Amino acid sequence: MDARLLEVLVCPLCKGPLVYDKAAQELICKADRLAFPIRDGIPIMWEDQARVIPVEHP
Ligand SMILES: [Zn+2]
């Protein structure tokens, strides 16, 4: 994915920064625990398309 595009992308909910998970092809908002999918190089920045990240258990 284009690094410049990643720089301008923020979470649509909290407007916070996103973490690019290259392996999973997802953009992750740690604050909301949502993972937005990237399909064919295009980030899908809709809440109803996002995957809820389960809480990690130690
Ligand atoms: Zn967020």
N, CA, C, O and the ligand as a Tripos MOL2 file, in Angstrom:
@<TRIPOS>MOLECULE
protein
  233   231    59     0     0
PROTEIN
NO_CHARGES

@<TRIPOS>ATOM
      1 N           0.8400   -1.1950    0.0000 N.3       1 MET1
      2 CA          0.0000    0.0000    0.0000 C.3       1 MET1
      3 C           0.8780    1.2480    0.0000 C.2       1 MET1
      4 O           1.9980    1.2290    0.5110 O.2       1 MET1
      5 N           0.3770    2.3000   -0.5600 N.am      2 ASP2
      6 CA          1.1180    3.5480   -0.6800 C.3       2 ASP2
      7 C           1.3480    4.1840    0.6910 C.2       2 ASP2
      8 O           0.3980    4.4730    1.4170 O.2       2 ASP2
      9 N           2.6110    4.3970    1.0330 N.am      3 ALA3
     10 CA          2.9380    4.9420    2.3490 C.3       3 ALA3
     11 C           2.3720    6.3460    2.5290 C.2       3 ALA3
     12 O           1.9930    6.7290    3.6360 O.2       3 ALA3
     13 N           2.3150    7.1030    1.4540 N.am      4 ARG4
     14 CA          1.7680    8.4670    1.5710 C.3       4 ARG4
     15 C           0.2770    8.4300    1.8680 C.2       4 ARG4
     16 O          -0.2420    9.2790    2.5930 O.2       4 ARG4
     17 N          -0.4060    7.4450    1.3040 N.am      5 LEU5
     18 CA         -1.8260    7.2910    1.5770 C.3       5 LEU5
     19 C          -2.0280    6.9300    3.0430 C.2       5 LEU5
     20 O          -2.9480    7.4250    3.6940 O.2       5 LEU5
     21 N          -1.1670    6.0730    3.5510 N.am      6 LEU6
     22 CA         -1.2730    5.6460    4.9390 C.3       6 LEU6
     23 C          -1.1250    6.8300    5.8920 C.2       6 LEU6
     24 O          -1.7820    6.8840    6.9310 O.2       6 LEU6
     25 N          -0.2590    7.7780    5.5320 N.am      7 GLU7
     26 CA         -0.0200    8.9240    6.4080 C.3       7 GLU7
     27 C          -1.2530    9.7950    6.5930 C.2       7 GLU7
     28 O          -1.4310   10.4010    7.6500 O.2       7 GLU7
     29 N          -2.0950    9.8630    5.5900 N.am      8 VAL8
     30 CA         -3.2520   10.7500    5.6730 C.3       8 VAL8
     31 C          -4.4870   10.0400    6.2250 C.2       8 VAL8
     32 O          -5.5030   10.6740    6.5090 O.2       8 VAL8
     33 N          -4.3890    8.7290    6.3730 N.am      9 LEU9
     34 CA         -5.5370    7.9920    6.8600 C.3       9 LEU9
     35 C          -5.6150    8.0470    8.3850 C.2       9 LEU9
     36 O          -4.6230    7.8410    9.0850 O.2       9 LEU9
     37 N          -6.8010    8.3270    8.8710 N.am     10 VAL10
     38 CA         -7.0440    8.2650   10.3050 C.3      10 VAL10
     39 C          -8.2950    7.4350   10.5330 C.2      10 VAL10
     40 O          -9.0730    7.1820    9.6130 O.2      10 VAL10
     41 N          -8.4690    7.0210   11.7650 N.am     11 CYS11
     42 CA         -9.6600    6.2740   12.1170 C.3      11 CYS11
     43 C         -10.9010    7.1420   11.8990 C.2      11 CYS11
     44 O         -10.9400    8.2890   12.3430 O.2      11 CYS11
     45 N         -11.9120    6.6020   11.2200 N.am     12 PRO12
     46 CA        -13.1180    7.3980   10.9720 C.3      12 PRO12
     47 C         -13.9330    7.6630   12.2380 C.2      12 PRO12
     48 O         -14.7930    8.5440   12.2580 O.2      12 PRO12
     49 N         -13.6610    6.9070   13.2740 N.am     13 LEU13
     50 CA        -14.4290    7.0800   14.5100 C.3      13 LEU13
     51 C         -13.7710    8.0850   15.4480 C.2      13 LEU13
     52 O         -14.3930    9.0600   15.8710 O.2      13 LEU13
     53 N         -12.4900    7.8320   15.7700 N.am     14 CYS14
     54 CA        -11.8210    8.6570   16.7720 C.3      14 CYS14
     55 C         -10.8080    9.6210   16.1640 C.2      14 CYS14
     56 O         -10.2090   10.4270   16.8760 O.2      14 CYS14
     57 N         -10.6110    9.5390   14.8300 N.am     15 LYS15
     58 CA         -9.6560   10.4010   14.1160 C.3      15 LYS15
     59 C          -8.2280   10.1780   14.5920 C.2      15 LYS15
     60 O          -7.3560   11.0260   14.4030 O.2      15 LYS15
     61 N          -8.0060    9.0380   15.2060 N.am     16 GLY16
     62 CA         -6.6650    8.7210   15.7000 C.3      16 GLY16
     63 C          -5.8430    8.0150   14.6370 C.2      16 GLY16
     64 O          -6.3570    7.6680   13.5730 O.2      16 GLY16
     65 N          -4.5710    7.8040   14.9240 N.am     17 PRO17
     66 CA         -3.6730    7.1520   13.9680 C.3      17 PRO17
     67 C          -4.0000    5.6740   13.8080 C.2      17 PRO17
     68 O          -4.5400    5.0350   14.7120 O.2      17 PRO17
     69 N          -3.6600    5.1480   12.6400 N.am     18 LEU18
     70 CA         -3.8950    3.7450   12.3430 C.3      18 LEU18
     71 C          -2.5660    3.0190   12.1800 C.2      18 LEU18
     72 O          -1.5790    3.6040   11.7340 O.2      18 LEU18
     73 N          -2.5500    1.7580   12.5400 N.am     19 VAL19
     74 CA         -1.3660    0.9200   12.3770 C.3      19 VAL19
     75 C          -1.6110   -0.0150   11.1990 C.2      19 VAL19
     76 O          -2.6300   -0.7020   11.1370 O.2      19 VAL19
     77 N          -0.6650   -0.0320   10.2680 N.am     20 TYR20
     78 CA         -0.7960   -0.8720    9.0900 C.3      20 TYR20
     79 C          -0.2490   -2.2590    9.3940 C.2      20 TYR20
     80 O           0.9340   -2.4260    9.6890 O.2      20 TYR20
     81 N          -1.1240   -3.2440    9.3180 N.am     21 ASP21
     82 CA         -0.7030   -4.6390    9.4730 C.3      21 ASP21
     83 C          -0.5110   -5.2110    8.0730 C.2      21 ASP21
     84 O          -1.4700   -5.5750    7.3940 O.2      21 ASP21
     85 N           0.7470   -5.2800    7.6620 N.am     22 LYS22
     86 CA          1.0460   -5.6840    6.2850 C.3      22 LYS22
     87 C           0.6420   -7.1340    6.0300 C.2      22 LYS22
     88 O           0.1080   -7.4540    4.9680 O.2      22 LYS22
     89 N           0.8950   -8.0060    6.9980 N.am     23 ALA23
     90 CA          0.6020   -9.4290    6.8240 C.3      23 ALA23
     91 C          -0.8970   -9.6840    6.6890 C.2      23 ALA23
     92 O          -1.3350  -10.4730    5.8520 O.2      23 ALA23
     93 N          -1.6730   -9.0010    7.5270 N.am     24 ALA24
     94 CA         -3.1190   -9.2140    7.5300 C.3      24 ALA24
     95 C          -3.8370   -8.3180    6.5270 C.2      24 ALA24
     96 O          -5.0210   -8.5060    6.2500 O.2      24 ALA24
     97 N          -3.0980   -7.3280    5.9790 N.am     25 GLN25
     98 CA         -3.7070   -6.3340    5.0900 C.3      25 GLN25
     99 C          -4.8900   -5.6570    5.7750 C.2      25 GLN25
    100 O          -6.0150   -5.6360    5.2760 O.2      25 GLN25
    101 N          -4.5760   -5.1090    6.9370 N.am     26 GLU26
    102 CA         -5.5820   -4.3930    7.7120 C.3      26 GLU26
    103 C          -4.9690   -3.1140    8.2660 C.2      26 GLU26
    104 O          -3.7580   -3.0130    8.4610 O.2      26 GLU26
    105 N          -5.8350   -2.1500    8.5120 N.am     27 LEU27
    106 CA         -5.4410   -0.9370    9.2190 C.3      27 LEU27
    107 C          -6.1120   -0.9810   10.5840 C.2      27 LEU27
    108 O          -7.3330   -1.0940   10.6880 O.2      27 LEU27
    109 N          -5.3050   -0.8900   11.6180 N.am     28 ILE28
    110 CA         -5.8040   -1.1360   12.9640 C.3      28 ILE28
    111 C          -5.8600    0.1530   13.7660 C.2      28 ILE28
    112 O          -4.8940    0.9150   13.8090 O.2      28 ILE28
    113 N          -7.0080    0.3890   14.4040 N.am     29 CYS29
    114 CA         -7.1270    1.4540   15.3890 C.3      29 CYS29
    115 C          -7.0680    0.7920   16.7580 C.2      29 CYS29
    116 O          -7.9720    0.0550   17.1520 O.2      29 CYS29
    117 N          -5.9870    1.0700   17.4710 N.am     30 LYS30
    118 CA         -5.8270    0.4330   18.7770 C.3      30 LYS30
    119 C          -6.7890    1.0100   19.8050 C.2      30 LYS30
    120 O          -7.1910    0.3130   20.7370 O.2      30 LYS30
    121 N          -7.1590    2.2610   19.6470 N.am     31 ALA31
    122 CA         -8.0640    2.9000   20.6020 C.3      31 ALA31
    123 C          -9.4540    2.2610   20.5400 C.2      31 ALA31
    124 O         -10.0770    2.0090   21.5720 O.2      31 ALA31
    125 N          -9.9300    2.0040   19.3250 N.am     32 ASP32
    126 CA        -11.2750    1.4370   19.1580 C.3      32 ASP32
    127 C         -11.2660   -0.0880   19.0450 C.2      32 ASP32
    128 O         -12.3170   -0.7300   19.0650 O.2      32 ASP32
    129 N         -10.0490   -0.6640   18.9240 N.am     33 ARG33
    130 CA         -9.9040   -2.1030   18.7160 C.3      33 ARG33
    131 C         -10.6760   -2.5610   17.4790 C.2      33 ARG33
    132 O         -11.4230   -3.5390   17.5060 O.2      33 ARG33
    133 N         -10.4630   -1.8110   16.3950 N.am     34 LEU34
    134 CA        -11.0840   -2.1560   15.1160 C.3      34 LEU34
    135 C          -9.9900   -2.3360   14.0750 C.2      34 LEU34
    136 O          -8.9780   -1.6360   14.0830 O.2      34 LEU34
    137 N         -10.2180   -3.2910   13.1780 N.am     35 ALA35
    138 CA         -9.2960   -3.5160   12.0670 C.3      35 ALA35
    139 C         -10.0630   -3.2970   10.7690 C.2      35 ALA35
    140 O         -11.0260   -4.0040   10.4690 O.2      35 ALA35
    141 N          -9.6180   -2.3070   10.0090 N.am     36 PHE36
    142 CA        -10.2610   -1.9980    8.7390 C.3      36 PHE36
    143 C          -9.5490   -2.7620    7.6210 C.2      36 PHE36
    144 O          -8.3220   -2.7180    7.5280 O.2      36 PHE36
    145 N         -10.2940   -3.4510    6.7860 N.am     37 PRO37
    146 CA         -9.6570   -4.2730    5.7500 C.3      37 PRO37
    147 C          -9.1110   -3.4250    4.6060 C.2      37 PRO37
    148 O          -9.6040   -2.3320    4.3270 O.2      37 PRO37
    149 N          -8.0790   -3.9590    3.9520 N.am     38 ILE38
    150 CA         -7.5520   -3.3580    2.7210 C.3      38 ILE38
    151 C          -7.8170   -4.3490    1.6020 C.2      38 ILE38
    152 O          -7.3120   -5.4710    1.6170 O.2      38 ILE38
    153 N          -8.6100   -3.9230    0.6370 N.am     39 ARG39
    154 CA         -8.9770   -4.8110   -0.4600 C.3      39 ARG39
    155 C          -8.4220   -4.2410   -1.7590 C.2      39 ARG39
    156 O          -8.7330   -3.1140   -2.1430 O.2      39 ARG39
    157 N          -7.5870   -5.0470   -2.4350 N.am     40 ASP40
    158 CA         -6.9490   -4.6230   -3.6810 C.3      40 ASP40
    159 C          -6.2160   -3.3030   -3.4970 C.2      40 ASP40
    160 O          -6.2160   -2.4570   -4.3920 O.2      40 ASP40
    161 N          -5.5780   -3.1230   -2.3160 N.am     41 GLY41
    162 CA         -4.7970   -1.9240   -2.0600 C.3      41 GLY41
    163 C          -5.6070   -0.7280   -1.6170 C.2      41 GLY41
    164 O          -5.0610    0.3540   -1.4050 O.2      41 GLY41
    165 N          -6.9260   -0.9190   -1.4750 N.am     42 ILE42
    166 CA         -7.7870    0.2020   -1.1090 C.3      42 ILE42
    167 C          -8.3160   -0.0110    0.3080 C.2      42 ILE42
    168 O          -9.0040   -0.9980    0.5670 O.2      42 ILE42
    169 N          -8.0050    0.8940    1.2150 N.am     43 PRO43
    170 CA         -8.5110    0.7430    2.5860 C.3      43 PRO43
    171 C         -10.0290    0.9610    2.6330 C.2      43 PRO43
    172 O         -10.5540    1.9260    2.0780 O.2      43 PRO43
    173 N         -10.7020    0.0520    3.3010 N.am     44 ILE44
    174 CA        -12.1570    0.1500    3.4480 C.3      44 ILE44
    175 C         -12.4260    0.7720    4.8180 C.2      44 ILE44
    176 O         -12.4070    0.0850    5.8390 O.2      44 ILE44
    177 N         -12.6760    2.0810    4.8230 N.am     45 MET45
    178 CA        -12.7230    2.8130    6.0840 C.3      45 MET45
    179 C         -14.1580    2.9930    6.5810 C.2      45 MET45
    180 O         -14.5650    4.0940    6.9510 O.2      45 MET45
    181 N         -14.8970    1.9230    6.5830 N.am     46 TRP46
    182 CA        -16.2630    1.9840    7.0900 C.3      46 TRP46
    183 C         -16.3800    1.1180    8.3280 C.2      46 TRP46
    184 O         -15.8780   -0.0050    8.3810 O.2      46 TRP46
    185 N         -17.0500    1.6680    9.3120 N.am     47 GLU47
    186 CA        -17.1630    0.9560   10.5850 C.3      47 GLU47
    187 C         -17.8520   -0.3920   10.4110 C.2      47 GLU47
    188 O         -17.4840   -1.3610   11.0750 O.2      47 GLU47
    189 N         -18.8460   -0.4680    9.5260 N.am     48 ASP48
    190 CA        -19.5800   -1.7340    9.3840 C.3      48 ASP48
    191 C         -18.7820   -2.7930    8.6210 C.2      48 ASP48
    192 O         -19.1920   -3.9520    8.5570 O.2      48 ASP48
    193 N         -17.6430   -2.3980    8.0420 N.am     49 GLN49
    194 CA        -16.7640   -3.3580    7.3710 C.3      49 GLN49
    195 C         -15.6030   -3.7720    8.2720 C.2      49 GLN49
    196 O         -14.8550   -4.6950    7.9500 O.2      49 GLN49
    197 N         -15.4640   -3.0990    9.3750 N.am     50 ALA50
    198 CA        -14.3010   -3.3370   10.2380 C.3      50 ALA50
    199 C         -14.5050   -4.5770   11.0890 C.2      50 ALA50
    200 O         -15.6200   -4.9540   11.4500 O.2      50 ALA50
    201 N         -13.3560   -5.1950   11.3940 N.am     51 ARG51
    202 CA        -13.3540   -6.3750   12.2580 C.3      51 ARG51
    203 C         -13.0260   -5.9260   13.6720 C.2      51 ARG51
    204 O         -12.0950   -5.1510   13.8880 O.2      51 ARG51
    205 N         -13.7890   -6.4120   14.6210 N.am     52 VAL52
    206 CA        -13.5030   -6.1000   16.0210 C.3      52 VAL52
    207 C         -12.3730   -6.9950   16.5060 C.2      52 VAL52
    208 O         -12.4470   -8.2190   16.3960 O.2      52 VAL52
    209 N         -11.3370   -6.3810   17.0370 N.am     53 ILE53
    210 CA        -10.1810   -7.1430   17.5160 C.3      53 ILE53
    211 C         -10.4770   -7.6380   18.9390 C.2      53 ILE53
    212 O         -10.7590   -6.8380   19.8310 O.2      53 ILE53
    213 N         -10.4100   -8.9500   19.1440 N.am     54 PRO54
    214 CA        -10.6890   -9.4620   20.4780 C.3      54 PRO54
    215 C          -9.6180   -9.0310   21.4740 C.2      54 PRO54
    216 O          -8.4570   -8.8330   21.1170 O.2      54 PRO54
    217 N         -10.0250   -8.8940   22.6970 N.am     55 VAL55
    218 CA         -9.0790   -8.5440   23.7510 C.3      55 VAL55
    219 C          -8.0980   -9.6900   23.9380 C.2      55 VAL55
    220 O          -8.4830  -10.8550   24.0310 O.2      55 VAL55
    221 N          -6.8280   -9.3300   23.9910 N.am     56 GLU56
    222 CA         -5.8010  -10.3560   24.1450 C.3      56 GLU56
    223 C          -5.7400  -10.8280   25.5940 C.2      56 GLU56
    224 O          -5.7600  -10.0390   26.5390 O.2      56 GLU56
    225 N          -5.6660  -12.1290   25.7200 N.am     57 HIS57
    226 CA         -5.5360  -12.7120   27.0560 C.3      57 HIS57
    227 C          -4.0750  -13.1040   27.2960 C.2      57 HIS57
    228 O          -3.4420  -13.6940   26.4200 O.2      57 HIS57
    229 N          -3.5520  -12.7870   28.4480 N.am     58 PRO58
    230 CA         -2.1450  -13.0970   28.7260 C.3      58 PRO58
    231 C          -1.8920  -14.5910   28.8620 C.2      58 PRO58
    232 O          -0.7570  -15.0060   29.0970 O.2      58 PRO58
    233 ZN        -10.4190    4.8400   16.3130 Zn       59 ZN59
@<TRIPOS>BOND
     1     1     2 1
     2     2     3 1
     3     3     4 2
     4     3     5 am
     5     5     6 1
     6     6     7 1
     7     7     8 2
     8     7     9 am
     9     9    10 1
    10    10    11 1
    11    11    12 2
    12    11    13 am
    13    13    14 1
    14    14    15 1
    15    15    16 2
    16    15    17 am
    17    17    18 1
    18    18    19 1
    19    19    20 2
    20    19    21 am
    21    21    22 1
    22    22    23 1
    23    23    24 2
    24    23    25 am
    25    25    26 1
    26    26    27 1
    27    27    28 2
    28    27    29 am
    29    29    30 1
    30    30    31 1
    31    31    32 2
    32    31    33 am
    33    33    34 1
    34    34    35 1
    35    35    36 2
    36    35    37 am
    37    37    38 1
    38    38    39 1
    39    39    40 2
    40    39    41 am
    41    41    42 1
    42    42    43 1
    43    43    44 2
    44    43    45 am
    45    45    46 1
    46    46    47 1
    47    47    48 2
    48    47    49 am
    49    49    50 1
    50    50    51 1
    51    51    52 2
    52    51    53 am
    53    53    54 1
    54    54    55 1
    55    55    56 2
    56    55    57 am
    57    57    58 1
    58    58    59 1
    59    59    60 2
    60    59    61 am
    61    61    62 1
    62    62    63 1
    63    63    64 2
    64    63    65 am
    65    65    66 1
    66    66    67 1
    67    67    68 2
    68    67    69 am
    69    69    70 1
    70    70    71 1
    71    71    72 2
    72    71    73 am
    73    73    74 1
    74    74    75 1
    75    75    76 2
    76    75    77 am
    77    77    78 1
    78    78    79 1
    79    79    80 2
    80    79    81 am
    81    81    82 1
    82    82    83 1
    83    83    84 2
    84    83    85 am
    85    85    86 1
    86    86    87 1
    87    87    88 2
    88    87    89 am
    89    89    90 1
    90    90    91 1
    91    91    92 2
    92    91    93 am
    93    93    94 1
    94    94    95 1
    95    95    96 2
    96    95    97 am
    97    97    98 1
    98    98    99 1
    99    99   100 2
   100    99   101 am
   101   101   102 1
   102   102   103 1
   103   103   104 2
   104   103   105 am
   105   105   106 1
   106   106   107 1
   107   107   108 2
   108   107   109 am
   109   109   110 1
   110   110   111 1
   111   111   112 2
   112   111   113 am
   113   113   114 1
   114   114   115 1
   115   115   116 2
   116   115   117 am
   117   117   118 1
   118   118   119 1
   119   119   120 2
   120   119   121 am
   121   121   122 1
   122   122   123 1
   123   123   124 2
   124   123   125 am
   125   125   126 1
   126   126   127 1
   127   127   128 2
   128   127   129 am
   129   129   130 1
   130   130   131 1
   131   131   132 2
   132   131   133 am
   133   133   134 1
   134   134   135 1
   135   135   136 2
   136   135   137 am
   137   137   138 1
   138   138   139 1
   139   139   140 2
   140   139   141 am
   141   141   142 1
   142   142   143 1
   143   143   144 2
   144   143   145 am
   145   145   146 1
   146   146   147 1
   147   147   148 2
   148   147   149 am
   149   149   150 1
   150   150   151 1
   151   151   152 2
   152   151   153 am
   153   153   154 1
   154   154   155 1
   155   155   156 2
   156   155   157 am
   157   157   158 1
   158   158   159 1
   159   159   160 2
   160   159   161 am
   161   161   162 1
   162   162   163 1
   163   163   164 2
   164   163   165 am
   165   165   166 1
   166   166   167 1
   167   167   168 2
   168   167   169 am
   169   169   170 1
   170   170   171 1
   171   171   172 2
   172   171   173 am
   173   173   174 1
   174   174   175 1
   175   175   176 2
   176   175   177 am
   177   177   178 1
   178   178   179 1
   179   179   180 2
   180   179   181 am
   181   181   182 1
   182   182   183 1
   183   183   184 2
   184   183   185 am
   185   185   186 1
   186   186   187 1
   187   187   188 2
   188   187   189 am
   189   189   190 1
   190   190   191 1
   191   191   192 2
   192   191   193 am
   193   193   194 1
   194   194   195 1
   195   195   196 2
   196   195   197 am
   197   197   198 1
   198   198   199 1
   199   199   200 2
   200   199   201 am
   201   201   202 1
   202   202   203 1
   203   203   204 2
   204   203   205 am
   205   205   206 1
   206   206   207 1
   207   207   208 2
   208   207   209 am
   209   209   210 1
   210   210   211 1
   211   211   212 2
   212   211   213 am
   213   213   214 1
   214   214   215 1
   215   215   216 2
   216   215   217 am
   217   217   218 1
   218   218   219 1
   219   219   220 2
   220   219   221 am
   221   221   222 1
   222   222   223 1
   223   223   224 2
   224   223   225 am
   225   225   226 1
   226   226   227 1
   227   227   228 2
   228   227   229 am
   229   229   230 1
   230   230   231 1
   231   231   232 2
@<TRIPOS>SUBSTRUCTURE
     1 MET1         2 RESIDUE 1 A MET
     2 ASP2         6 RESIDUE 1 A ASP
     3 ALA3        10 RESIDUE 1 A ALA
     4 ARG4        14 RESIDUE 1 A ARG
     5 LEU5        18 RESIDUE 1 A LEU
     6 LEU6        22 RESIDUE 1 A LEU
     7 GLU7        26 RESIDUE 1 A GLU
     8 VAL8        30 RESIDUE 1 A VAL
     9 LEU9        34 RESIDUE 1 A LEU
    10 VAL10       38 RESIDUE 1 A VAL
    11 CYS11       42 RESIDUE 1 A CYS
    12 PRO12       46 RESIDUE 1 A PRO
    13 LEU13       50 RESIDUE 1 A LEU
    14 CYS14       54 RESIDUE 1 A CYS
    15 LYS15       58 RESIDUE 1 A LYS
    16 GLY16       62 RESIDUE 1 A GLY
    17 PRO17       66 RESIDUE 1 A PRO
    18 LEU18       70 RESIDUE 1 A LEU
    19 VAL19       74 RESIDUE 1 A VAL
    20 TYR20       78 RESIDUE 1 A TYR
    21 ASP21       82 RESIDUE 1 A ASP
    22 LYS22       86 RESIDUE 1 A LYS
    23 ALA23       90 RESIDUE 1 A ALA
    24 ALA24       94 RESIDUE 1 A ALA
    25 GLN25       98 RESIDUE 1 A GLN
    26 GLU26      102 RESIDUE 1 A GLU
    27 LEU27      106 RESIDUE 1 A LEU
    28 ILE28      110 RESIDUE 1 A ILE
    29 CYS29      114 RESIDUE 1 A CYS
    30 LYS30      118 RESIDUE 1 A LYS
    31 ALA31      122 RESIDUE 1 A ALA
    32 ASP32      126 RESIDUE 1 A ASP
    33 ARG33      130 RESIDUE 1 A ARG
    34 LEU34      134 RESIDUE 1 A LEU
    35 ALA35      138 RESIDUE 1 A ALA
    36 PHE36      142 RESIDUE 1 A PHE
    37 PRO37      146 RESIDUE 1 A PRO
    38 ILE38      150 RESIDUE 1 A ILE
    39 ARG39      154 RESIDUE 1 A ARG
    40 ASP40      158 RESIDUE 1 A ASP
    41 GLY41      162 RESIDUE 1 A GLY
    42 ILE42      166 RESIDUE 1 A ILE
    43 PRO43      170 RESIDUE 1 A PRO
    44 ILE44      174 RESIDUE 1 A ILE
    45 MET45      178 RESIDUE 1 A MET
    46 TRP46      182 RESIDUE 1 A TRP
    47 GLU47      186 RESIDUE 1 A GLU
    48 ASP48      190 RESIDUE 1 A ASP
    49 GLN49      194 RESIDUE 1 A GLN
    50 ALA50      198 RESIDUE 1 A ALA
    51 ARG51      202 RESIDUE 1 A ARG
    52 VAL52      206 RESIDUE 1 A VAL
    53 ILE53      210 RESIDUE 1 A ILE
    54 PRO54      214 RESIDUE 1 A PRO
    55 VAL55      218 RESIDUE 1 A VAL
    56 GLU56      222 RESIDUE 1 A GLU
    57 HIS57      226 RESIDUE 1 A HIS
    58 PRO58      230 RESIDUE 1 A PRO
    59 ZN59       233 GROUP 0 **** ****
